[in-house]
Amino acid sequence: MIEIDSTLTAEALAPELERFFSLAADKIRNLHSRWDPATGAPVFTIDGRYTSRGWTEWTQGFQFGNAIYQFDATGDEQFLEMGRRSTVDYMASHISHYGVHDHGFNNVSTYGNLLRLMTEGRIPEREFEREFYRLALKISGAVQASRWTDLPDDLGFVHSFNGPHSLFSDTIRSMRALAVAHVFSHVLMGEQDRRISLLKRLLQHAESTARWNVYFGTGRDSYDVRGRVVHESIFNVTNGAYRCPSTQQGYSPFTTWTRGLSWILSGYAEQLEFLDTLPEPEFSSLGLSYYPDRNAALTRFVETASAVADFFIENTPTDGIPYWDTGAPGLSQMGDYLDRPAEPENVYEPVDSSAAAICAQGYLRLGRYLSHSRDEKAGERYTRAGLTIARTLFHAPYVSEDPGHEGLLLHSVYHRPNGWDQVHTGRQVPSGESCMWGDYHVMELAVYLKRLAAEDPYLQFFAVRS
């Protein structure tokens, strides 16, 4: 169980954050200089060097997004030019990529961050450049929304790359692409010029994910533990009937792959912040019986995010770093592993620091939302949980201090069942390597905390309004 430090503040982490940005500068610059985009996107490291291997090109935006965030944190314009030039040169195909569920990862991390910086006045205002970013984000949101599976009862979901039967937990974070496009009053145009609301599809997807990918301890099945998350839900596409839980990267459909949980926590927490800014009529006009008004949607999102937040606290070691799956078989050999800090060099099961980085931001956003609007006590608890995890991540052995290692965050895992992660000689399980989504989310976490500590503008993906 995470031992939450009730005294920790963002300001207290400021020295660690400055050290992190100092370490990150050379790593981002060196990877940019070495990497050949023709080989595909960098995914994870082997012996400290980034390599390409993946199911889809879902990590390219994280590489360029890291450069943009390094500029955000330090004002060093070489990183702005690096991120901006790379976005123009290499990200166009990701805007129109209808074969993936990853638009919120690739395109909001690049076009979205650049537009946000312009809106904040951090980079020069250029009308044509602004419209370029806006157009990219409009198309990205609509293309993402077109990857759609209808379900009964006015539900549905953006299906994963596995096909129209597959609802991934990961995809809730990709709904930020729909949210940003909706901010610009964009819609998806269908047959006979049907205007399809991106906000409606976002909410339909979110409710479908909550119903079938998150458990609430209500006796749904024999393994219904409040806050447990399943990586994937499978549907009969002929009639839309739910069939079964599944997983691609977890240990089993009846355990919790912790990175899947992290996407749920961060995704719903971010969307809470977004939905809270929308006017009431935007909800009532959609005609969704389960979300007749804004409060109904906000209440459901709080219920979902809080359930998984509590589960993660209870099922994670004391320092906030989870093992890759809560039911991984080797954990039974590790005694009271939840009553001590995680052990990335153990011989039984790998930890996943990338899940911790994603969760930390989710806790901070959820905590801030609850503290300002609904439940100050719960908000304070979640905020301190996020800070506790962050403190661990920005210290050894997780922050990458070796200048010869291209990663920013050590001890992450990509695909344990497929055996894609490197197991070093003399070791039994993966350790000591990095992944691009882990690096991006620890960078985003660092920028988020730096802004909190300095009382700078709050970091929001939808802060692109003009």
BELHUBEL-V358824 format. One record per pair of residues at least 24 apart in sequence whose ideal C-beta (glycine too) atoms are under 10 Angstrom apart, sorted by the first residue. I is the first residue (numbers start at 1). J is the second residue. D is the distance in whole Angstrom. If there is no record, write none. Layout:
BEGIN
i = (I/I)
j = (J/J)
d = (D/D)
END
This chain:
BEGIN
i = (1/1/1/1/1/1/1/1/2/2/2/2/2/2/2/2/2/2/2/2/2/2/2/2/2/2/2/3/3/3/3/3/3/3/3/3/3/4/4/4/4/4/4/4/4/4/4/4/4/4/4/5/5/5/5/5/5/6/6/6/6/6/7/7/8/8/8/8/8/8/8/8/9/9/9/9/9/9/10/10/10/10/10/10/10/10/10/10/10/10/10/11/11/11/11/11/12/12/12/13/13/13/13/13/13/13/13/13/13/14/14/14/14/14/15/16/16/16/16/16/16/16/16/17/17/17/17/17/17/17/17/17/17/17/18/18/18/18/19/19/19/19/20/20/20/20/20/20/20/20/20/20/20/20/20/20/21/21/21/21/21/21/21/21/21/21/22/23/23/23/23/23/23/24/24/24/24/24/24/24/24/24/24/24/24/24/24/25/25/25/25/25/25/25/26/26/27/27/27/27/27/27/27/27/27/27/27/27/28/28/28/28/28/28/28/28/28/28/28/28/28/28/28/28/29/29/29/29/29/29/30/30/30/31/31/31/31/31/31/31/31/32/32/32/32/32/32/32/32/32/32/33/34/35/35/35/37/37/37/37/41/41/41/41/42/42/42/42/42/42/43/43/43/43/43/43/44/44/44/44/44/44/44/44/44/44/44/44/44/44/44/44/44/45/45/45/45/45/45/45/45/45/45/45/45/45/45/46/46/46/46/46/47/47/47/47/47/47/47/48/48/48/48/48/48/48/48/48/48/48/49/49/49/49/49/50/50/50/50/50/50/50/51/51/51/51/53/53/53/53/54/54/54/54/55/55/55/55/55/55/55/55/56/56/56/56/56/56/56/56/57/57/57/57/57/57/57/57/58/58/58/58/58/58/58/58/58/58/58/58/58/59/59/59/59/59/59/59/59/59/60/60/60/60/60/60/60/60/60/60/60/60/60/61/61/61/61/61/61/61/61/61/61/61/61/61/61/61/61/61/61/61/61/62/62/62/62/62/62/62/62/62/62/62/62/62/63/63/63/63/63/63/64/64/64/64/64/64/64/64/64/64/64/65/65/65/65/65/65/65/65/65/65/65/65/65/65/65/65/66/66/66/66/66/66/66/66/67/67/67/68/68/68/68/68/68/68/68/68/68/68/69/69/69/69/69/69/69/69/69/69/69/69/70/70/70/71/71/71/71/71/72/72/72/72/72/72/72/72/72/72/72/72/72/72/73/73/73/73/73/74/74/75/77/80/80/80/80/83/83/83/83/83/84/84/84/84/84/84/84/86/87/87/87/87/87/87/88/88/88/88/91/91/92/92/94/94/94/95/95/95/95/95/95/95/95/95/95/95/96/96/96/96/96/97/97/97/97/98/98/98/98/99/99/99/100/100/100/100/100/100/100/100/101/101/101/101/101/101/101/101/101/101/101/101/101/101/101/101/101/101/102/102/102/102/102/102/102/102/102/103/103/103/103/103/103/103/103/103/103/103/103/103/103/103/103/103/103/104/104/104/104/104/104/104/104/104/104/104/104/104/104/104/104/104/104/105/105/105/105/105/105/105/105/105/106/106/106/107/107/107/107/107/107/107/107/107/107/107/107/107/108/108/108/108/108/108/108/108/108/108/108/108/109/109/109/109/109/110/110/110/111/111/111/111/111/111/111/111/112/112/112/112/112/112/112/112/112/112/113/113/113/113/113/114/115/115/115/115/115/115/116/116/116/116/116/116/116/116/116/117/117/118/118/119/119/119/119/119/120/120/120/120/120/121/122/125/127/130/130/131/133/133/134/134/134/134/134/134/134/135/135/136/137/137/137/137/137/137/137/137/137/138/138/138/138/138/138/138/138/138/138/139/139/139/140/140/140/140/140/140/141/141/141/141/141/141/141/141/141/141/141/141/141/141/141/141/141/142/142/142/142/142/142/142/142/142/142/143/143/143/144/144/144/144/144/144/144/144/144/144/144/144/145/145/145/145/145/145/145/145/145/145/145/145/145/145/145/145/145/145/146/146/146/146/146/147/147/148/148/148/148/148/148/149/149/149/149/149/150/150/150/151/151/151/151/151/151/151/151/151/151/151/152/152/152/152/153/153/153/153/153/153/153/153/154/154/154/154/154/154/154/154/154/154/155/155/155/155/155/155/155/155/155/155/156/156/156/156/156/156/156/156/157/157/157/157/157/157/157/157/157/157/157/158/158/158/158/158/158/159/159/159/160/160/160/161/162/162/162/162/163/163/164/164/165/165/165/165/165/165/165/165/165/166/166/166/166/166/166/166/166/167/167/167/167/167/167/167/167/167/167/167/167/167/167/168/168/168/168/168/168/168/168/168/168/168/168/169/169/169/169/169/169/169/169/169/169/169/169/169/169/169/169/169/169/169/169/169/170/170/170/170/170/170/170/170/170/170/170/170/170/171/171/171/171/171/171/172/172/172/172/172/172/172/172/172/172/172/172/172/172/172/172/172/172/173/173/173/173/173/173/173/173/173/173/173/173/173/173/174/174/174/174/175/175/175/175/175/175/175/175/175/175/175/175/176/176/176/176/176/176/176/176/176/177/177/178/178/178/178/179/179/179/179/179/179/179/179/179/180/180/180/180/180/180/182/182/182/182/183/183/183/183/183/183/183/183/183/184/184/184/197/197/197/197/199/199/199/199/199/199/199/199/200/200/200/200/200/200/200/201/202/202/202/202/203/203/203/203/203/203/203/203/203/203/203/204/204/204/204/206/206/206/206/206/206/206/206/206/207/207/207/207/207/207/207/208/208/208/209/209/209/209/209/209/210/210/210/210/210/210/210/210/210/211/211/211/211/212/212/212/212/213/213/213/213/213/213/213/214/214/214/214/214/214/214/214/214/215/215/215/215/215/216/216/216/217/217/221/221/222/223/223/223/223/223/223/224/225/225/225/225/225/225/225/226/226/226/226/226/226/227/227/227/227/227/227/227/227/227/227/227/227/227/227/227/227/228/228/228/228/228/228/228/228/228/228/229/229/229/229/229/229/229/229/229/229/229/229/229/229/229/229/229/230/230/230/230/230/230/230/231/231/231/231/231/231/231/231/232/232/247/247/248/248/248/249/249/249/249/249/249/249/249/249/250/250/250/250/250/250/250/251/251/251/251/251/251/251/251/251/251/251/251/252/252/252/252/252/254/255/255/255/255/255/255/256/256/256/256/256/256/256/256/257/257/257/257/257/257/257/257/257/257/257/258/258/258/258/258/258/258/258/258/258/258/258/258/258/258/258/258/258/258/259/259/259/259/259/259/259/259/259/259/259/259/259/259/259/259/260/260/260/261/261/261/261/261/261/261/261/261/261/261/261/261/262/262/262/262/262/262/262/262/262/262/262/262/262/262/262/263/263/263/263/263/263/264/264/264/264/264/264/264/264/264/264/265/265/265/265/265/265/265/265/265/265/265/265/265/265/265/265/265/265/265/266/266/266/266/266/266/266/266/266/266/266/266/266/266/267/267/267/267/267/268/268/268/268/268/268/268/268/268/268/268/268/268/269/269/269/269/269/269/269/269/269/269/269/269/269/269/269/269/269/269/269/269/270/270/270/270/270/270/270/270/270/270/271/271/271/271/271/271/271/271/272/272/272/272/272/272/272/272/272/272/272/272/272/273/273/273/273/273/273/273/273/273/273/273/274/274/274/274/275/275/275/276/276/276/276/277/277/277/277/278/298/298/298/299/301/301/302/302/302/302/302/302/302/305/305/305/305/305/305/305/306/306/306/306/306/306/308/308/308/309/309/309/309/309/309/309/309/309/309/309/310/310/310/310/312/312/312/312/312/312/312/313/313/313/313/313/313/313/314/316/316/316/316/316/316/316/317/317/317/317/317/317/318/318/318/319/319/319/319/319/319/319/319/319/320/320/320/320/320/320/320/320/320/320/320/320/320/320/321/321/321/321/321/321/321/321/321/321/321/321/321/322/322/322/322/322/322/322/322/323/323/323/323/323/323/323/323/324/324/324/324/324/324/324/324/324/324/324/324/324/324/324/325/325/325/325/325/325/325/328/328/330/330/341/342/342/342/342/343/343/344/344/344/344/344/344/344/344/344/345/345/345/345/345/345/346/346/346/346/347/347/347/348/348/349/349/349/349/349/350/350/350/350/350/350/350/350/350/350/350/350/351/351/351/351/351/351/351/351/352/352/352/352/352/352/352/352/352/353/353/353/353/353/353/353/353/353/353/353/353/353/353/353/353/354/354/354/354/354/354/354/354/354/354/354/354/354/354/354/355/355/355/355/355/355/356/356/356/356/356/356/356/356/356/356/356/356/357/357/357/357/357/357/357/357/357/357/357/357/357/357/357/357/357/358/358/358/358/358/358/358/358/359/359/359/359/359/360/360/360/360/360/360/360/360/360/360/360/360/360/360/360/361/361/361/361/361/361/361/361/361/361/362/362/362/363/363/363/363/364/364/364/364/364/364/364/365/365/365/365/368/368/383/386/386/386/387/387/389/390/390/390/390/390/393/393/393/393/393/394/394/394/394/397/397/398/398/399/399/400/400/400/400/400/402/405/405/405/406/406/406/407/407/407/407/407/407/407/407/408/408/408/408/408/408/408/408/408/408/409/409/409/409/409/409/409/409/409/409/409/409/410/410/411/412/412/412/412/412/412/413/414)
j = (313/314/315/316/317/318/338/339/312/313/314/315/316/317/318/319/320/321/322/338/359/363/384/385/388/389/392/313/317/318/319/320/339/340/341/385/388/313/318/320/363/380/381/382/383/384/385/386/387/388/389/320/384/385/387/388/391/380/381/384/387/388/384/387/383/384/385/386/387/388/390/391/383/384/387/449/452/453/364/383/386/387/390/448/449/450/451/452/453/454/455/449/452/453/454/455/387/391/453/387/390/391/393/394/446/449/450/452/453/449/450/452/453/454/394/390/391/393/394/395/399/446/449/73/390/394/445/446/447/448/449/450/453/454/73/74/446/450/394/395/399/401/73/393/394/395/399/400/408/409/442/443/445/446/449/450/69/70/72/73/74/76/443/446/447/450/74/399/400/401/402/403/408/66/67/69/70/73/74/79/399/400/408/439/442/443/446/67/70/73/74/76/78/79/403/406/66/70/400/402/403/404/405/406/407/408/434/439/63/64/66/67/68/69/70/71/78/79/82/83/406/408/439/443/67/70/76/78/79/82/403/404/406/63/66/67/406/407/408/436/439/63/64/66/67/78/79/82/83/85/86/82/406/63/86/406/63/86/89/90/90/94/106/436/406/407/434/435/436/439/414/415/420/435/436/437/354/407/412/413/414/415/420/421/422/430/433/434/435/436/437/438/439/400/405/406/407/410/412/421/422/432/433/434/435/436/439/420/421/422/424/433/404/405/406/422/424/432/433/400/402/404/405/406/407/410/422/432/433/434/404/405/406/407/433/406/407/433/434/435/436/439/406/420/422/433/414/415/418/420/414/415/420/436/100/102/160/161/162/248/415/418/97/99/100/101/102/106/160/161/90/93/94/97/99/100/102/106/94/97/100/101/102/103/105/106/161/170/174/436/437/102/105/106/109/435/436/437/439/440/86/87/90/91/93/94/102/105/106/107/109/110/436/86/87/90/91/94/102/103/104/105/106/107/108/109/110/111/112/113/436/437/440/105/106/109/110/435/436/437/438/439/440/441/443/444/90/109/110/436/439/440/88/89/90/91/106/109/110/111/113/114/440/105/106/107/108/109/110/111/112/113/114/436/439/440/441/443/444/109/408/436/439/440/442/443/444/110/113/443/109/110/111/112/113/114/116/117/123/443/447/109/113/117/440/443/444/445/446/447/448/450/459/443/446/447/113/114/117/122/123/113/116/117/120/122/123/443/444/446/447/450/451/456/459/443/446/447/450/451/447/450/122/123/114/117/122/123/109/110/113/114/117/110/113/114/117/123/129/133/110/111/113/114/132/133/136/114/129/132/136/136/140/136/139/136/140/143/135/136/137/138/139/140/141/142/143/144/177/136/139/140/142/143/140/143/144/147/143/144/146/147/143/147/161/143/144/147/158/160/161/171/174/144/147/157/158/159/160/161/162/166/167/168/170/171/173/174/175/177/205/144/160/161/168/170/171/173/174/177/137/139/140/141/142/143/144/145/147/158/171/174/175/176/177/178/180/181/140/141/144/158/170/171/172/173/174/175/176/177/178/179/180/267/270/461/170/171/173/174/176/177/436/437/440/140/174/177/133/136/137/139/140/141/143/144/174/176/177/180/181/137/140/141/173/174/176/177/179/180/461/462/464/176/437/440/444/461/136/137/140/135/136/137/139/140/177/180/464/136/137/140/176/177/180/461/462/463/464/444/447/459/461/464/464/180/184/463/464/465/466/180/457/459/460/461/462/463/464/465/463/464/464/466/457/463/464/465/466/456/457/459/463/464/457/457/466/466/464/466/466/180/464/180/181/183/184/186/464/466/184/186/181/176/177/179/180/181/183/184/186/464/177/180/181/182/183/184/185/186/187/198/177/181/186/174/177/178/180/181/186/174/175/176/177/178/179/180/181/182/183/184/186/187/188/198/201/202/177/178/181/186/187/188/189/196/198/201/177/181/188/171/174/175/176/177/178/181/188/198/201/202/205/175/177/178/181/182/186/187/188/190/196/197/198/199/200/201/202/204/205/188/189/190/196/201/171/174/188/190/196/201/204/205/205/208/235/237/240/204/237/240/204/207/208/211/212/235/237/239/240/241/242/239/240/241/242/204/207/208/211/240/288/289/290/200/203/204/207/286/287/288/289/290/291/203/204/205/207/208/211/212/240/288/290/200/201/204/205/207/208/235/240/201/204/205/206/207/208/209/212/213/233/235/201/202/204/205/208/209/205/235/237/231/232/248/248/232/234/246/248/234/237/235/237/232/233/234/235/236/237/238/243/246/231/232/233/234/235/237/246/248/205/208/209/211/212/213/230/231/232/233/234/235/242/246/209/213/230/231/232/233/246/247/248/249/260/263/209/212/213/214/229/230/231/232/233/247/250/256/257/259/260/261/262/263/264/267/308/209/213/231/232/248/249/259/260/262/263/264/267/437/205/206/209/213/263/267/202/205/206/208/209/210/213/214/263/264/265/266/267/268/270/271/301/304/262/263/264/265/266/267/268/269/270/271/358/362/441/461/202/205/263/267/199/201/202/203/205/206/209/267/268/270/271/274/202/266/267/270/271/274/460/461/462/202/461/202/203/205/271/270/271/273/274/275/278/461/462/464/274/461/462/463/464/465/274/278/282/462/274/277/278/461/462/463/464/465/466/464/465/466/282/285/286/287/274/275/278/282/283/285/286/297/282/283/285/286/287/288/291/286/271/274/275/297/271/275/283/286/288/290/291/296/297/300/301/286/288/290/291/267/268/271/275/291/297/300/301/304/288/290/291/297/300/301/304/233/235/242/233/263/264/267/268/304/264/268/290/300/301/303/304/305/307/242/290/300/304/242/243/244/245/245/260/261/263/264/304/308/261/264/268/303/304/305/307/308/311/245/256/307/308/311/303/304/307/307/311/245/254/254/252/253/254/255/256/327/254/254/256/307/311/314/315/326/306/307/308/310/311/314/256/261/264/265/304/305/306/307/308/309/310/311/312/313/314/315/254/255/256/261/307/308/311/315/326/327/255/256/257/258/259/260/261/262/263/264/265/304/307/308/311/312/326/254/255/256/257/260/261/264/255/256/257/259/260/261/263/325/257/260/325/417/415/417/418/324/325/413/414/415/416/417/418/420/324/325/326/327/328/416/417/323/324/325/326/327/328/329/330/331/349/416/417/325/327/328/329/417/327/325/326/327/328/329/331/308/311/312/315/322/325/326/327/322/324/325/326/327/328/352/355/413/416/417/311/312/315/316/321/322/323/324/325/326/328/351/352/354/355/356/358/359/413/322/324/325/352/354/355/356/357/358/359/412/413/414/435/437/438/308/325/355/308/309/311/312/315/316/322/325/326/355/358/359/362/308/312/322/352/354/355/356/357/358/359/360/361/362/437/441/308/355/358/359/362/437/304/305/307/308/309/311/312/358/359/362/304/305/306/307/308/309/311/312/355/358/359/360/361/362/363/365/366/382/386/305/308/357/358/359/360/361/362/363/364/365/366/441/444/301/304/305/358/362/300/301/302/303/304/305/306/307/308/309/362/365/366/301/302/304/305/306/308/309/359/361/362/363/364/365/366/367/368/369/370/382/386/301/305/361/362/365/366/369/460/461/462/297/298/301/304/305/365/461/462/297/298/301/302/304/305/365/366/368/369/370/373/374/301/365/366/368/369/372/458/460/461/462/463/301/460/461/462/301/369/462/301/369/372/373/460/462/463/465/462/369/373/374/374/366/369/366/369/370/373/374/375/378/362/363/365/366/369/370/382/366/370/374/375/378/382/359/362/366/359/362/363/366/367/370/378/381/382/385/386/378/381/382/385/355/356/359/362/363/385/389/359/363/381/382/385/388/389/338/342/351/355/356/359/385/389/341/342/343/351/356/392/342/388/392/351/356/388/389/391/392/393/395/398/353/356/359/360/363/385/386/387/388/389/390/391/392/393/351/352/353/355/356/357/359/389/392/393/397/398/411/351/352/353/354/355/356/359/389/348/349/350/351/352/355/413/429/349/350/351/352/354/355/412/413/414/415/416/417/421/429/430/349/350/352/355/413/416/417/416/429/428/429/392/392/397/398/411/397/431/397/398/410/411/412/429/430/431/432/397/411/427/429/431/432/427/428/429/431/427/428/429/428/429/413/416/428/429/430/411/412/413/416/421/423/427/428/429/430/431/433/398/410/411/412/413/429/430/431/411/412/413/414/416/421/430/435/438/389/392/393/397/398/399/409/410/411/412/413/434/435/438/441/442/393/409/411/412/413/414/434/435/436/437/438/439/440/441/442/389/412/413/437/438/441/389/390/392/393/398/409/411/412/438/441/442/445/389/390/393/398/408/409/412/437/438/439/440/441/442/443/444/445/446/389/437/438/440/441/442/444/445/385/386/389/441/445/385/386/387/388/389/390/391/392/393/441/442/444/445/448/449/386/389/390/441/442/444/445/448/449/459/386/389/441/387/388/389/390/389/390/445/448/449/452/459/448/458/459/460/452/458/452/445/448/449/449/452/445/442/445/446/448/449/438/441/442/445/446/442/445/446/449/431/432/438/442/442/446/432/433/434/439/442/432/432/433/434/433/434/439/432/433/434/435/436/438/439/442/434/435/436/438/439/440/441/442/443/446/433/434/435/436/437/438/439/440/441/442/443/445/434/438/438/436/437/438/439/441/442/438/438)
d = (6/6/8/7/8/7/6/7/8/5/8/9/5/7/6/8/5/9/9/9/10/10/10/6/6/7/10/10/9/4/8/9/9/10/9/10/7/7/10/9/10/10/7/9/10/5/5/9/9/5/9/10/6/9/7/5/7/8/9/6/10/9/8/10/9/6/10/9/4/6/9/6/9/9/7/10/9/8/8/9/10/7/8/9/5/8/9/4/4/9/10/9/8/5/9/10/8/8/8/7/6/6/10/7/9/6/9/9/7/8/7/10/5/8/9/8/7/9/4/7/8/9/9/8/9/7/9/5/9/10/6/5/7/10/9/9/9/8/8/10/8/9/9/9/6/10/6/10/8/10/8/8/10/5/10/9/9/7/10/5/6/9/9/7/9/8/9/7/7/6/9/8/7/7/10/9/6/8/9/9/9/9/6/8/9/7/8/10/6/10/7/7/9/8/6/10/9/10/7/10/8/10/8/6/7/6/9/8/8/10/5/5/10/9/6/10/10/7/8/9/9/8/9/9/8/9/10/7/8/8/8/9/7/7/9/9/5/9/10/9/9/8/9/9/7/10/9/6/9/10/8/10/8/7/10/9/9/8/8/5/9/10/9/7/8/10/10/9/5/9/7/10/9/7/6/9/10/8/7/9/5/9/8/7/8/10/6/7/4/7/9/9/10/9/7/6/5/9/9/10/8/9/5/5/7/9/9/10/9/5/10/7/10/9/10/7/8/9/8/9/7/6/4/6/7/9/10/8/7/8/9/8/6/9/10/5/8/10/8/9/7/9/10/10/9/10/8/9/10/6/8/9/9/9/9/10/10/6/9/9/9/10/8/7/5/9/6/10/10/5/10/8/7/8/10/8/8/8/9/9/6/8/4/10/6/7/9/9/9/9/8/9/8/8/10/8/4/6/9/8/9/10/7/7/9/7/10/9/6/10/9/8/8/10/8/9/7/7/8/9/9/6/3/6/8/4/5/9/9/9/9/10/8/7/8/6/9/9/5/6/9/7/4/8/9/9/9/9/9/6/8/8/10/9/7/7/9/7/5/10/9/9/10/9/9/10/9/3/6/10/9/6/9/10/10/6/10/8/8/9/8/8/6/6/10/5/9/9/10/10/8/7/10/10/5/6/9/7/10/9/10/9/7/10/8/5/6/10/8/5/10/10/10/7/10/9/9/10/8/8/8/7/9/7/9/7/10/9/10/10/5/9/9/10/8/8/7/5/6/9/10/10/8/9/8/8/9/7/10/7/8/7/10/9/10/6/10/8/9/10/8/6/9/7/10/9/9/10/10/8/10/8/10/8/10/9/8/10/9/5/8/9/5/5/10/10/7/10/10/10/7/8/10/6/9/7/9/10/5/9/6/6/10/8/6/9/8/8/10/8/5/10/9/7/6/9/6/7/5/6/9/9/9/6/7/5/10/6/10/10/10/8/9/8/10/8/8/9/6/9/9/9/5/7/10/7/4/9/9/9/10/6/9/9/4/8/10/9/8/9/7/10/10/8/9/6/3/6/4/4/8/8/9/9/9/8/9/10/7/6/9/9/10/7/8/8/9/9/10/7/6/9/4/8/9/9/9/9/6/9/10/7/8/9/9/8/5/6/9/6/6/9/9/9/10/7/8/9/8/10/10/9/4/5/10/7/10/9/9/9/6/9/8/8/6/6/9/9/6/9/10/10/8/9/9/8/10/9/5/10/8/10/9/8/8/7/9/5/5/10/10/10/8/8/10/6/5/7/6/9/6/10/7/10/9/9/9/10/9/7/10/10/8/9/9/9/6/9/8/8/9/9/10/10/7/10/5/6/9/7/8/7/10/8/5/10/10/5/9/4/9/9/10/8/8/10/5/9/8/7/10/10/9/9/5/5/8/6/3/7/9/8/6/9/8/5/9/9/9/8/6/6/7/4/8/8/7/10/8/9/8/9/6/8/10/5/6/8/9/9/9/10/10/9/8/5/8/10/10/9/5/10/7/9/5/10/9/5/8/10/9/6/10/8/8/9/9/10/9/10/9/7/9/9/10/9/7/6/8/9/9/6/8/10/6/9/9/7/10/9/4/9/8/8/5/8/10/10/9/10/10/9/10/8/8/9/10/7/9/9/8/6/7/8/10/10/5/9/6/5/8/9/8/9/8/9/7/5/7/9/6/10/8/9/7/5/9/9/5/7/9/9/8/8/7/9/9/5/9/10/10/9/9/10/7/8/10/7/9/9/7/10/8/8/5/9/9/6/5/7/5/10/8/9/10/6/8/7/8/10/8/9/8/6/7/10/7/6/9/10/7/4/8/7/9/9/9/8/10/7/6/8/10/10/8/10/8/8/7/10/5/8/6/7/6/7/9/10/10/10/8/9/4/7/9/5/5/8/9/10/10/8/9/10/9/8/7/9/5/9/8/10/7/10/7/10/8/8/9/7/6/10/5/9/8/10/6/6/9/9/3/6/9/8/10/9/9/5/9/10/6/4/9/10/7/9/8/9/10/10/10/9/9/8/10/8/5/9/6/7/9/7/10/9/6/9/9/10/8/6/8/8/10/5/7/9/9/4/10/8/10/8/7/10/5/9/9/7/6/10/9/7/6/10/6/10/9/9/9/9/8/9/9/10/6/10/6/6/10/8/9/9/9/9/6/10/10/9/8/6/8/9/7/10/10/10/9/5/8/7/9/10/7/9/9/10/9/8/8/7/6/9/5/10/6/9/10/9/7/9/9/8/7/7/9/9/8/8/7/8/8/6/7/9/7/10/9/8/9/9/8/10/7/8/9/8/9/8/10/6/8/8/5/10/9/8/9/10/10/6/10/10/8/8/8/10/10/7/9/10/9/6/9/9/5/9/6/6/9/9/9/8/9/9/8/8/6/8/10/8/8/8/9/9/4/8/10/10/10/10/9/10/7/10/9/9/10/5/9/7/7/10/8/8/9/10/9/10/8/4/5/7/5/3/7/9/8/8/8/8/5/8/9/8/6/9/8/10/10/5/7/9/10/5/4/9/9/5/9/10/9/6/8/9/9/8/9/8/8/7/10/10/10/9/5/9/4/9/9/9/9/8/9/8/8/8/9/8/9/9/8/5/7/6/8/10/8/5/9/8/9/8/8/10/8/4/8/5/5/7/10/10/9/8/7/8/6/9/9/10/7/5/6/3/7/10/10/9/7/9/7/9/7/4/7/10/7/5/8/9/9/9/9/10/9/10/10/7/8/8/10/4/7/6/6/7/10/9/6/9/4/8/9/8/9/9/7/9/6/6/4/9/10/7/9/9/8/9/10/9/9/10/9/8/5/9/7/6/9/10/8/10/8/7/9/7/9/9/8/8/9/8/4/8/8/4/5/9/9/7/10/9/10/9/7/9/9/10/7/7/9/5/9/10/10/10/10/8/9/6/9/10/5/6/9/7/10/7/5/10/9/4/7/9/7/9/10/9/10/9/5/7/9/6/4/9/10/7/9/8/10/9/9/9/9/8/9/5/8/9/5/4/9/10/8/9/8/9/8/8/9/10/5/10/10/8/10/8/5/8/8/4/4/9/9/7/10/9/10/10/10/8/8/6/9/10/8/6/9/9/10/6/10/9/10/10/9/9/6/5/7/10/7/7/7/10/5/9/9/10/10/6/9/8/6/10/9/6/9/8/10/10/8/8/5/7/10/10/9/7/9/7/9/7/10/9/10/9/8/8/9/9/9/8/8/7/9/7/8/9/7/9/9/5/9/9/9/7/8/10/9/7/8/9/8/10/8/7/6/6/9/10/9/9/6/7/9/9/9/9/10/9/9/6/9/8/8/9/10/9/8/9/6/10/10/8/8/10/9/8/8/9/9/6/4/8/8/10/10/8/9/9/10/9/8/8/8/4/9/9/9/10/6/8/7/9/7/9/9/5/3/8/8/5/8/5/8/6/8/5/10/10/7/6/8/10/7/8/7/6/9/10/5/6/8/10/9/5/7/5/7/9/9/10/7/5/7/4/10/8/9/5/10/10/5/10/9/9/9/8/10/9/10/9/7/9/8/10/9/8/8/8/10/9/8/10/10/6/8/8/4/10/9/9/5/8/8/9/8/9/6/8/10/9/7/8/8/4/7/7/7/10/8/9/6/10/7/9/5/7/7/9/10/10/5/5/6/10/9/10/5/8/8/9/9/8/8/6/5/9/9/10/10/9/8/10/9/7/9/5/10/5/7/5/5/9/9/9/6/10/8/10/7/9/4/7/9/9/6/9/6/3/8/9/7/8/10/8/8/10/8/9/5/9/7/6/8/9/9/9/9/9/9/10/8/8/6/9/10/6/8/9/6/9/9/4/4/9/8/6/9/10/8/8/10/5/9/9/9/8/8/6/9/10/8/5/8/8/4/5/9/9/7/8/8/10/5/9/9/7/9/9/7/9/6/5/6/9/9/7/10/10/8/9/7/9/9/8/8/7/8/8/10/8/10/9/9/9/8/10/9/9/9/8/10/9/9/6/8/9/6/10/10/6/7/9/8/9/7/9/9/8/10/8/8/10/9/10/6/9/10/10/8/9/7/10/7/9/9/7/2/8/9/8/6/10/6/10/9/8/4/9/10/6/6/9/10/6/8/10/10/4/6/9/8/4/9/10/6/9/9/9/8/4/9/10/9/9/9)
END
